[in-house]
């Protein structure tokens, strides 16, 4: 479909949204019916809903000819509902808890009474949403504060039945005590692929382009007033069949307030879980326990994976810029997760640590232009530094990767909400999400491509290019000699280089709108969503060789690694008196054609939907 058709479709969608009868469904809502003590409906009852988190503090509606009322686009919180009709006793429902993404029905019966008579009922809040078919779990701020968890969106998802980390997508280990809260773990629910899961902020799509959306963005936990997880029955605007995660953000308030969270742990507070079965699998035992044999004889540290150090410092401040008009909310987070890798040791015998540090700087503004129109915008900038990234049997000094200092992530949203009446709502929003990931070798390992490098751009290259190719390797240029090596003889030790330098730049934007109308029995919604983005990846490898592999047999030239002594965990000290660091016999190489790059583009991913739900 060409650009012209795309613009026509967009225009048609906007016109349809504008012309349909009033519709509404937003984050949360109250609805119900008011009757007298003979079960007769009462039209004309003035209903007020109040909460400090509402700009202006109060919203008002009037029951229709069927005695029904509706309040839409409400933030999660504790509300007071007041029902007033001349000649009848005033009814008050106090301390009514409204979770996120639900429709709570409260029916009220009014009796004839004096003007000054008032009946107040406190704490009787319905807990079941009988208006929607969605299966939604709501995690309030109180739940997230009291349950000891790693404070990431992945940890929160693990609390919901039916959601789990997904195997086969790389970063899939369960987070324990925040040990992986600096990594992006893939999630799935109800048997659907992680590609089908969706992440939203205030109903706006913030899925990334990375791994076709399976990789979710990092989020600041203090951004959320509540987080909802919908595992089935989600609306048509989701466009996916997996889980739907919606972060309902805080909006500040008329009173200046703040909060702080400090948490952490270290290696001395964790338990050593080594056992004989792990020892039989080649994992080193604790250095202070002679029961486990050779590991202690050599004075080595335990090889069990464990937490080295975790800390999390999170602060937030919100309040008014102009009372009842313009609010702000801001948050800063500094957190780290340092873990000891399985059987990981430095060359001096100390534990080898994967270390990561991250920072989040979040700002959100909410502006109530008038009684019906509200604008909200947020921006979260996240910085990530990973000095050492490596796996099992990798030399931390030379085979670990590091990230460039300017690695960053961002999530931005902007939304206009117009409450046209107590039953109708118009929403338009934009969202953008991006990542800039640059993974390189440790300092001094990456080498520039030789200026006289001969490339084979079309075959055959030989025999005309054979001499040039051979000549380039004779001089021992570092670009050819500093290669990633994997030695089977030295317990599959990888050293000298991590392999490739990688740049990954996924960016995605979304524009969406909806127009909703809620009656007593129907909830009609029509809208459109358009997403576009790109992901650029580039790779460069020293010598165009990703890895040199060695057999278990010793090499005949006596080549060995000086740092692999008898105390090294990968040493091979056999009975023949051979050097413990003797290299294996060269087997094969993995050759790449670099520099290589590719770009994945989505010019538009457009959808229009109409849905109606009724009870």
C-alpha positions as CSV (number, residue, x, y, z in Angstrom):
1,X,0.0,0.0,0.0
2,X,1.5,3.3,-1.0
3,X,1.9,6.5,1.0
4,X,-1.2,8.1,-0.6
5,X,-3.4,5.1,0.4
6,X,-1.9,5.2,3.9
7,X,-2.8,8.9,4.4
8,X,-6.3,8.3,3.1
9,X,-6.8,5.4,5.5
10,X,-5.5,7.5,8.4
11,X,-7.8,10.4,7.5
12,X,-10.8,8.0,7.2
13,X,-10.0,6.5,10.6
14,X,-9.9,10.0,12.2
15,X,-13.1,11.0,10.6
16,X,-14.8,7.7,11.7
17,X,-13.6,8.3,15.2
18,X,-14.9,11.8,15.3
19,X,-18.4,11.0,13.8
20,X,-19.3,7.9,15.9
21,X,-21.6,8.4,18.8
22,X,-19.9,9.1,22.1
23,X,-17.9,6.1,23.4
24,X,-15.6,5.6,26.5
25,X,-13.2,3.3,28.1
26,X,-10.0,4.3,29.6
27,X,-7.9,3.3,32.6
28,X,-10.6,2.7,35.1
29,X,-14.2,3.7,35.7
30,X,-17.2,3.6,38.0
31,X,-20.7,2.9,36.9
32,X,-24.0,1.8,38.4
33,X,-27.7,2.4,38.8
34,X,-29.5,4.5,41.4
35,X,-33.0,3.4,42.6
36,X,-35.4,4.2,45.4
37,X,-36.5,1.8,48.1
38,X,-39.2,0.4,45.8
39,X,-36.6,-0.5,43.1
40,X,-37.8,2.3,40.9
41,X,-35.1,4.0,38.9
42,X,-34.1,7.6,39.9
43,X,-33.1,9.9,37.1
44,X,-31.5,13.3,37.8
45,X,-29.4,12.2,40.8
46,X,-26.3,14.2,41.1
47,X,-23.3,11.9,41.6
48,X,-19.9,13.2,42.7
49,X,-16.7,11.3,42.8
50,X,-13.7,12.8,44.6
51,X,-10.1,11.9,45.1
52,X,-6.9,14.0,45.7
53,X,-5.3,12.4,42.6
54,X,-7.9,14.1,40.4
55,X,-6.9,17.5,39.1
56,X,-9.7,19.7,40.5
57,X,-10.5,17.0,43.1
58,X,-14.1,16.3,42.1
59,X,-16.0,15.1,39.0
60,X,-19.8,15.3,38.7
61,X,-22.3,13.3,36.7
62,X,-26.1,13.0,36.6
63,X,-28.1,9.8,36.3
64,X,-30.0,9.3,33.0
65,X,-33.6,8.2,32.4
66,X,-32.6,4.6,33.4
67,X,-31.0,5.8,36.7
68,X,-27.6,5.0,35.4
69,X,-24.3,6.9,35.8
70,X,-20.8,6.5,34.6
71,X,-17.4,8.0,35.4
72,X,-14.6,7.3,32.9
73,X,-10.8,7.8,32.7
74,X,-10.2,7.6,36.4
75,X,-6.8,7.0,38.0
76,X,-6.4,4.2,40.4
77,X,-6.9,5.1,44.0
78,X,-9.4,5.5,46.9
79,X,-12.5,7.4,46.1
80,X,-15.6,8.9,47.8
81,X,-18.9,8.8,45.9
82,X,-21.7,11.1,46.9
83,X,-25.3,10.7,45.6
84,X,-27.7,13.7,46.0
85,X,-31.4,14.2,45.0
86,X,-33.7,16.7,46.6
87,X,-36.2,14.9,48.9
88,X,-34.0,11.9,49.4
89,X,-31.3,11.1,52.0
90,X,-27.8,11.8,50.7
91,X,-25.9,8.6,50.2
92,X,-22.1,8.5,50.6
93,X,-19.8,5.7,49.7
94,X,-16.4,6.4,51.3
95,X,-13.0,4.7,50.9
96,X,-13.9,2.9,47.7
97,X,-10.8,1.3,46.2
98,X,-10.6,1.6,42.4
99,X,-7.8,-0.6,40.9
100,X,-6.3,0.0,37.4
101,X,-7.9,-1.1,34.2
102,X,-11.2,-2.2,35.7
103,X,-14.9,-1.1,35.7
104,X,-16.4,-1.2,39.2
105,X,-20.2,-1.2,39.4
106,X,-21.7,0.4,42.5
107,X,-25.5,0.4,42.7
108,X,-27.2,2.6,45.3
109,X,-30.7,2.7,46.8
110,X,-31.9,6.0,48.1
111,X,-34.7,6.6,50.6
112,X,-37.0,9.5,51.1
113,X,-35.6,11.7,53.9
114,X,-34.9,15.1,55.2
115,X,-32.5,17.5,53.4
116,X,-29.9,17.3,56.2
117,X,-30.0,13.5,56.4
118,X,-27.0,11.6,55.1
119,X,-26.0,8.0,55.1
120,X,-22.4,7.1,54.8
121,X,-21.0,3.6,54.0
122,X,-17.3,3.1,54.3
123,X,-15.0,0.4,52.9
124,X,-17.6,-1.6,51.1
125,X,-15.7,-1.7,47.8
126,X,-16.6,-4.3,45.1
127,X,-13.7,-6.5,44.3
128,X,-15.0,-8.1,41.1
129,X,-15.3,-6.4,37.7
130,X,-18.6,-7.7,36.4
131,X,-18.5,-5.4,33.3
132,X,-15.5,-6.8,31.5
133,X,-14.4,-10.2,30.4
134,X,-10.7,-9.5,30.8
135,X,-8.6,-11.6,33.1
136,X,-6.5,-8.9,34.7
137,X,-4.3,-9.0,37.8
138,X,-3.7,-5.6,39.4
139,X,-0.4,-5.1,41.4
140,X,-0.9,-2.0,43.5
141,X,2.0,0.1,44.9
142,X,1.4,-1.4,48.3
143,X,1.8,-4.9,47.0
144,X,5.0,-4.0,45.2
145,X,6.4,-2.3,48.2
146,X,5.8,-5.1,50.7
147,X,6.7,-8.2,48.6
148,X,10.5,-8.7,48.5
149,X,11.3,-8.8,44.8
150,X,13.8,-7.4,42.3
151,X,11.7,-4.3,41.4
152,X,11.6,-4.9,37.7
153,X,8.7,-5.4,35.3
154,X,9.9,-9.0,35.0
155,X,9.8,-9.6,38.7
156,X,6.3,-8.2,39.0
157,X,5.1,-10.4,36.2
158,X,6.5,-13.5,38.0
159,X,3.9,-12.8,40.7
160,X,1.0,-13.3,38.3
161,X,-0.3,-16.8,37.7
162,X,0.2,-17.9,34.1
163,X,3.2,-15.7,33.4
164,X,6.7,-17.0,33.3
165,X,10.2,-16.3,31.8
166,X,10.3,-17.8,28.4
167,X,13.0,-20.4,27.5
168,X,14.7,-20.3,24.1
169,X,15.0,-16.6,23.9
170,X,18.5,-16.1,25.4
171,X,17.9,-14.0,28.6
172,X,15.4,-16.3,30.2
173,X,16.6,-17.1,33.8
174,X,14.3,-16.3,36.7
175,X,15.4,-13.3,38.6
176,X,16.2,-14.1,42.3
177,X,16.4,-11.2,44.7
178,X,17.2,-8.7,41.9
179,X,20.2,-10.7,40.6
180,X,19.0,-10.1,37.0
181,X,17.3,-6.7,37.4
182,X,19.8,-5.2,35.0
183,X,18.9,-7.7,32.3
184,X,15.9,-7.9,30.0
185,X,14.1,-11.2,30.6
186,X,11.5,-12.4,28.1
187,X,8.0,-13.2,29.3
188,X,5.2,-15.3,28.0
189,X,1.7,-16.1,29.2
190,X,-1.0,-18.7,28.5
191,X,1.2,-20.5,26.0
192,X,1.8,-17.5,23.8
193,X,5.2,-16.5,22.5
194,X,7.1,-13.5,24.0
195,X,6.7,-11.9,20.6
196,X,3.0,-11.7,21.4
197,X,3.4,-9.9,24.8
198,X,2.8,-6.1,24.9
199,X,4.1,-3.4,27.2
200,X,2.2,-0.1,27.6
201,X,2.5,3.1,29.7
202,X,-0.9,4.8,30.3
203,X,-2.3,2.7,27.5
204,X,0.4,3.8,25.0
205,X,2.5,1.2,23.2
206,X,6.1,1.2,24.4
207,X,7.3,-2.1,22.8
208,X,10.7,-2.1,21.2
209,X,12.0,-3.1,17.8
210,X,14.5,-5.4,19.4
211,X,13.8,-9.1,18.7
212,X,10.5,-8.1,17.1
213,X,9.2,-6.7,20.4
214,X,10.1,-9.7,22.6
215,X,12.7,-7.5,24.4
216,X,11.0,-5.1,26.7
217,X,12.2,-1.8,27.8
218,X,13.6,-1.1,31.3
219,X,11.1,0.8,33.5
220,X,11.4,2.8,36.7
221,X,9.2,1.1,39.4
222,X,8.4,4.4,41.0
223,X,6.7,5.6,37.8
224,X,3.8,3.3,38.5
225,X,0.8,4.0,40.6
226,X,-0.3,0.5,39.7
227,X,0.7,-2.1,37.1
228,X,-1.9,-4.4,35.5
229,X,-1.3,-7.7,33.8
230,X,-4.0,-8.9,31.4
231,X,-3.6,-12.6,30.4
232,X,-6.8,-13.1,28.4
233,X,-9.8,-11.2,27.0
234,X,-7.8,-8.0,26.2
235,X,-9.3,-5.4,23.9
236,X,-8.8,-5.1,20.2
237,X,-6.4,-2.2,20.6
238,X,-3.7,-4.6,21.9
239,X,-3.3,-6.4,18.6
240,X,-1.6,-9.4,20.2
241,X,-2.7,-12.6,21.8
242,X,-0.1,-12.7,24.6
243,X,0.0,-10.9,27.9
244,X,-0.7,-7.2,28.1
245,X,1.2,-5.1,30.7
246,X,0.0,-1.6,31.4
247,X,1.8,0.7,33.7
248,X,-0.5,3.4,35.1
249,X,1.8,6.3,35.9
250,X,1.7,8.7,38.8
251,X,0.6,12.2,38.1
252,X,2.0,14.3,41.1
253,X,-0.7,16.1,43.1
254,X,-1.8,19.3,44.8
255,X,0.5,18.6,47.7
256,X,4.3,18.2,47.5
257,X,5.3,14.7,48.5
258,X,8.0,12.2,47.9
259,X,9.3,8.8,48.6
260,X,12.5,6.8,48.8
261,X,13.6,3.2,48.6
262,X,17.0,1.9,49.6
263,X,17.9,-1.8,49.3
264,X,20.8,-4.1,48.7
265,X,22.7,-7.2,49.6
266,X,26.2,-8.6,49.2
267,X,28.1,-11.9,49.1
268,X,28.4,-12.2,52.9
269,X,24.6,-12.3,53.2
270,X,24.1,-15.1,50.7
271,X,24.3,-18.9,51.4
272,X,26.8,-21.2,49.8
273,X,24.7,-23.9,48.1
274,X,27.5,-26.2,46.9
275,X,26.9,-29.9,47.2
276,X,28.6,-33.2,46.1
277,X,26.5,-33.5,42.9
278,X,27.6,-30.1,41.8
279,X,31.2,-31.2,42.5
280,X,30.8,-34.2,40.3
281,X,29.7,-31.9,37.5
282,X,33.0,-30.0,37.6
283,X,32.0,-27.1,39.8
284,X,34.6,-26.0,42.3
285,X,33.7,-26.3,46.0
286,X,34.2,-23.7,48.8
287,X,37.8,-22.9,49.6
288,X,37.2,-23.4,53.4
289,X,35.7,-26.9,53.2
290,X,38.2,-29.8,52.6
291,X,35.3,-32.2,51.9
292,X,35.1,-31.1,48.3
293,X,38.6,-32.1,47.2
294,X,40.9,-30.5,44.6
295,X,39.3,-27.1,44.6
296,X,40.5,-26.5,48.2
297,X,43.8,-28.2,47.7
298,X,44.7,-25.5,45.2
299,X,43.3,-22.7,47.4
300,X,40.7,-21.7,44.9
301,X,37.4,-19.8,45.6
302,X,34.1,-21.6,45.2
303,X,32.8,-21.8,41.6
304,X,29.1,-21.7,42.4
305,X,27.3,-18.8,40.9
306,X,26.1,-16.3,43.4
307,X,25.4,-12.6,44.1
308,X,28.4,-10.5,44.7
309,X,26.7,-7.1,45.3
310,X,23.3,-5.6,44.6
311,X,22.0,-2.2,45.5
312,X,19.0,-0.1,44.6
313,X,18.5,3.5,45.4
314,X,15.2,5.0,44.2
315,X,13.8,8.5,44.9
316,X,10.7,10.3,43.7
317,X,9.1,13.8,44.2
318,X,5.8,15.1,42.9
319,X,3.6,18.1,43.5
320,X,1.9,21.2,41.9
321,X,3.5,23.8,39.6
322,X,0.0,25.4,39.5
323,X,-2.6,24.0,41.8
324,X,-5.5,22.2,40.1
325,X,-3.8,23.0,36.8
326,X,-0.3,21.7,36.3
327,X,1.4,18.9,38.2
328,X,4.9,17.4,38.0
329,X,6.3,14.1,39.0
330,X,10.0,13.1,38.8
331,X,12.1,10.1,39.9
332,X,15.7,9.1,40.0
333,X,17.0,5.5,40.3
334,X,20.5,4.2,40.7
335,X,20.8,0.4,40.8
336,X,23.4,-2.3,40.2
337,X,23.7,-6.0,40.0
338,X,27.1,-7.7,40.3
339,X,27.1,-11.5,40.0
340,X,29.9,-14.2,40.3
341,X,29.8,-16.4,37.2
342,X,29.7,-20.2,37.3
343,X,33.3,-21.4,37.8
344,X,34.5,-17.8,37.0
345,X,37.9,-16.8,38.3
346,X,40.3,-14.0,37.6
347,X,43.9,-14.8,36.8
348,X,44.8,-14.2,40.4
349,X,42.3,-16.7,41.7
350,X,39.7,-14.2,42.9
351,X,36.0,-14.6,41.8
352,X,35.2,-13.2,38.3
353,X,32.3,-10.7,38.5
354,X,29.8,-9.7,35.9
355,X,29.2,-6.1,36.9
356,X,26.4,-3.7,35.7
357,X,25.3,-0.3,36.8
358,X,22.2,1.6,35.6
359,X,20.5,5.0,36.2
360,X,17.0,6.2,35.4
361,X,15.9,9.9,35.2
362,X,12.1,10.2,34.8
363,X,10.0,13.4,34.4
364,X,6.2,13.5,34.0
365,X,4.0,16.6,33.5
366,X,0.2,16.6,33.7
367,X,-1.8,19.7,32.6
368,X,-5.5,20.1,33.0
369,X,-6.4,22.7,30.3
370,X,-10.0,22.9,31.4
371,X,-12.7,20.7,33.0
372,X,-12.7,18.3,29.9
373,X,-9.2,18.3,28.4
374,X,-6.1,16.9,30.0
375,X,-2.5,16.6,28.6
376,X,0.2,14.4,30.0
377,X,3.7,13.7,28.9
378,X,6.6,11.7,30.3
379,X,10.2,10.9,29.5
380,X,12.4,8.3,31.0
381,X,16.1,8.3,30.1
382,X,18.1,5.2,31.2
383,X,21.8,4.8,31.1
384,X,23.5,1.4,31.4
385,X,27.2,0.6,31.9
386,X,28.5,-3.0,31.8
387,X,32.3,-3.0,32.3
388,X,32.5,-6.8,32.1
389,X,30.1,-9.2,30.3
390,X,31.2,-12.8,30.0
391,X,30.1,-16.4,30.5
392,X,31.4,-19.7,31.8
393,X,35.1,-20.5,31.1
394,X,35.8,-17.1,29.6
395,X,38.9,-15.2,30.6
396,X,37.5,-12.0,32.2
397,X,40.6,-10.0,31.4
398,X,40.5,-10.5,27.6
399,X,37.3,-12.4,26.6
400,X,34.8,-10.3,28.3
401,X,32.9,-7.6,26.5
402,X,32.2,-4.0,27.7
403,X,29.8,-1.4,26.7
404,X,30.7,2.0,25.5
405,X,29.9,4.9,27.9
406,X,27.1,6.4,25.8
407,X,24.8,3.4,25.9
408,X,21.3,4.6,26.7
409,X,17.6,3.8,26.5
410,X,14.7,6.1,26.5
411,X,10.9,5.9,26.7
412,X,8.7,8.9,25.9
413,X,4.9,9.4,25.8
414,X,2.5,12.2,25.1
415,X,-1.3,11.9,25.5
416,X,-4.4,14.1,25.1
417,X,-7.5,13.0,26.9
418,X,-10.8,14.7,26.3
419,X,-13.8,13.8,28.5
420,X,-16.6,15.0,26.3
421,X,-19.2,13.9,28.7
422,X,-19.6,11.5,31.7
423,X,-20.1,8.7,29.1
424,X,-17.7,9.6,26.3
425,X,-14.0,9.9,25.9
426,X,-11.5,10.9,23.2
427,X,-7.9,9.8,23.4
428,X,-4.9,10.6,21.2
429,X,-1.4,9.6,22.1
430,X,2.2,9.3,20.8
431,X,4.9,7.1,22.2
432,X,8.6,6.5,21.3
433,X,11.1,4.0,22.6
434,X,14.7,3.5,21.7
435,X,17.9,1.7,22.6
436,X,21.6,2.4,21.8
437,X,23.7,-0.7,22.5
438,X,27.4,-0.7,21.7
439,X,29.3,-3.8,22.8
440,X,33.0,-3.9,22.3
441,X,36.1,-5.8,23.5
442,X,38.1,-4.6,26.5
443,X,40.4,-1.6,26.0
444,X,43.4,-2.4,23.8
445,X,42.0,-5.5,22.2
446,X,40.0,-4.1,19.3
447,X,42.3,-3.4,16.4
448,X,41.8,-1.2,13.2
449,X,41.6,-2.9,9.9
450,X,44.9,-2.7,8.0
451,X,45.1,0.0,5.4
452,X,46.2,-2.5,2.7
453,X,43.6,-5.1,3.6
454,X,42.6,-7.1,0.5
455,X,38.9,-8.0,0.3
456,X,37.4,-10.7,-1.8
457,X,34.2,-8.9,-3.0
458,X,33.4,-11.4,-5.8
459,X,34.5,-14.9,-6.5
460,X,36.8,-16.4,-7.6
461,X,39.5,-14.5,-5.7
462,X,42.2,-17.1,-6.3
463,X,44.7,-17.4,-7.8
464,X,44.9,-13.7,-8.6
465,X,44.2,-12.6,-5.0
466,X,45.9,-15.5,-3.2
467,X,49.3,-13.7,-2.8
468,X,47.7,-10.6,-1.4
469,X,45.7,-12.5,1.1
470,X,48.7,-14.6,2.3
471,X,51.0,-11.5,2.5
472,X,48.6,-9.7,4.9
473,X,49.0,-12.5,7.6
474,X,52.8,-12.8,7.3
475,X,53.7,-9.5,9.1
476,X,51.7,-10.5,12.3
477,X,49.3,-7.5,12.0
478,X,47.4,-7.3,15.3
479,X,44.1,-7.3,13.4
480,X,44.9,-10.9,12.4
481,X,46.6,-12.1,15.5
482,X,44.2,-10.9,18.3
483,X,41.4,-13.4,17.7
484,X,38.9,-15.1,20.0
485,X,40.2,-18.6,20.9
486,X,38.4,-21.6,22.3
487,X,40.6,-24.4,23.6
488,X,39.0,-27.8,24.3
489,X,42.1,-29.0,26.0
490,X,41.9,-26.2,28.6
491,X,38.3,-27.0,29.6
492,X,36.9,-24.9,26.7
493,X,38.7,-21.8,27.9
494,X,37.9,-18.8,25.7
495,X,40.6,-16.0,25.8
496,X,42.4,-13.3,24.0
497,X,39.3,-11.6,22.5
498,X,35.5,-11.7,23.0
499,X,35.0,-11.9,19.3
500,X,32.9,-9.3,17.5
501,X,32.1,-5.7,18.1
502,X,28.4,-5.1,17.9
503,X,26.2,-2.0,17.5
504,X,22.5,-2.5,17.9
505,X,20.2,0.5,17.5
506,X,16.4,-0.3,17.6
507,X,13.9,2.6,17.6
508,X,10.2,2.5,17.4
509,X,7.3,5.0,17.5
510,X,3.6,4.7,17.8
511,X,0.6,7.0,17.2
512,X,-2.9,5.9,18.3
513,X,-6.3,7.2,19.0
514,X,-9.7,6.0,20.2
515,X,-13.2,7.3,20.8
516,X,-15.4,5.5,23.3
517,X,-18.9,5.5,24.6
518,X,-20.3,3.8,27.7
519,X,-24.0,3.3,28.4
520,X,-25.4,1.2,31.2
521,X,-25.1,-2.0,29.3
522,X,-22.8,-1.3,26.3
523,X,-19.1,-0.3,26.1
524,X,-18.4,0.7,22.5
525,X,-14.9,1.7,21.3
526,X,-13.4,2.5,18.0
527,X,-9.9,3.5,17.2
528,X,-6.7,3.2,15.2
529,X,-3.0,2.3,15.9
530,X,0.0,3.0,13.7
531,X,3.5,1.8,14.6
532,X,6.8,2.4,12.7
533,X,10.5,2.0,13.4
534,X,13.8,0.5,12.4
535,X,16.6,-1.6,13.9
536,X,20.2,-1.2,12.7
537,X,22.9,-3.7,13.5
538,X,26.6,-3.6,12.6
539,X,29.4,-6.0,13.4
540,X,33.1,-5.9,13.1
541,X,35.6,-8.7,13.9
542,X,39.4,-8.7,14.3
543,X,40.8,-10.6,11.4
544,X,37.4,-11.5,10.1
545,X,37.6,-14.6,12.4
546,X,35.1,-14.9,15.1
547,X,36.7,-17.9,16.9
548,X,39.7,-20.2,16.6
549,X,38.9,-23.7,18.0
550,X,41.5,-26.2,19.4
551,X,41.3,-30.0,19.8
552,X,41.8,-31.7,23.2
553,X,45.1,-33.2,21.9
554,X,48.2,-31.1,22.8
555,X,49.8,-29.0,20.1
556,X,53.2,-30.3,18.8
557,X,54.9,-26.9,19.0
558,X,54.8,-26.5,22.7
559,X,52.7,-23.3,22.7
560,X,51.1,-22.5,26.0
561,X,49.4,-19.8,28.0
562,X,51.6,-18.2,30.7
563,X,48.6,-17.3,33.0
564,X,47.2,-20.9,33.0
565,X,49.2,-22.3,36.0
566,X,48.3,-25.3,38.2
567,X,46.1,-23.1,40.3
568,X,44.0,-21.9,37.3
569,X,40.5,-23.5,37.1
570,X,41.1,-24.4,33.4
571,X,44.5,-25.9,33.9
572,X,45.2,-29.4,32.3
573,X,48.0,-30.9,34.3
574,X,48.2,-34.5,33.1
575,X,50.4,-37.3,34.2
576,X,52.8,-36.9,31.3
577,X,54.4,-33.8,32.8
578,X,53.1,-31.5,30.1
579,X,52.7,-27.8,30.8
580,X,49.4,-27.1,32.5
581,X,48.6,-24.3,30.1
582,X,49.6,-26.2,26.9
583,X,47.3,-25.3,24.0
584,X,45.4,-27.9,22.1
585,X,45.8,-28.8,18.5
586,X,44.3,-26.2,16.1
587,X,41.1,-27.6,14.7
588,X,39.1,-25.0,12.7
589,X,38.2,-21.3,12.5
590,X,34.9,-19.5,12.2
591,X,35.4,-17.0,9.4
592,X,33.1,-13.9,8.9
593,X,32.9,-11.3,6.3
594,X,33.0,-8.0,8.2
595,X,32.3,-5.2,8.6
596,X,28.6,-6.3,8.1
597,X,25.5,-4.4,8.8
598,X,21.8,-4.8,8.3
599,X,18.7,-2.8,8.9
600,X,15.1,-3.9,9.6
601,X,12.5,-1.3,8.8
602,X,8.8,-1.1,9.5
603,X,7.3,1.9,7.6
604,X,3.9,1.5,9.1
605,X,2.0,-1.2,11.0
606,X,-1.5,0.1,10.8
607,X,-4.8,-1.1,12.3
608,X,-8.3,0.0,12.7
609,X,-10.7,-1.6,15.2
610,X,-14.3,-1.4,16.4
611,X,-15.5,-3.3,19.4
612,X,-18.5,-3.5,21.7
613,X,-18.9,-5.3,25.0
614,X,-22.1,-5.5,26.9
615,X,-23.6,-7.0,30.0
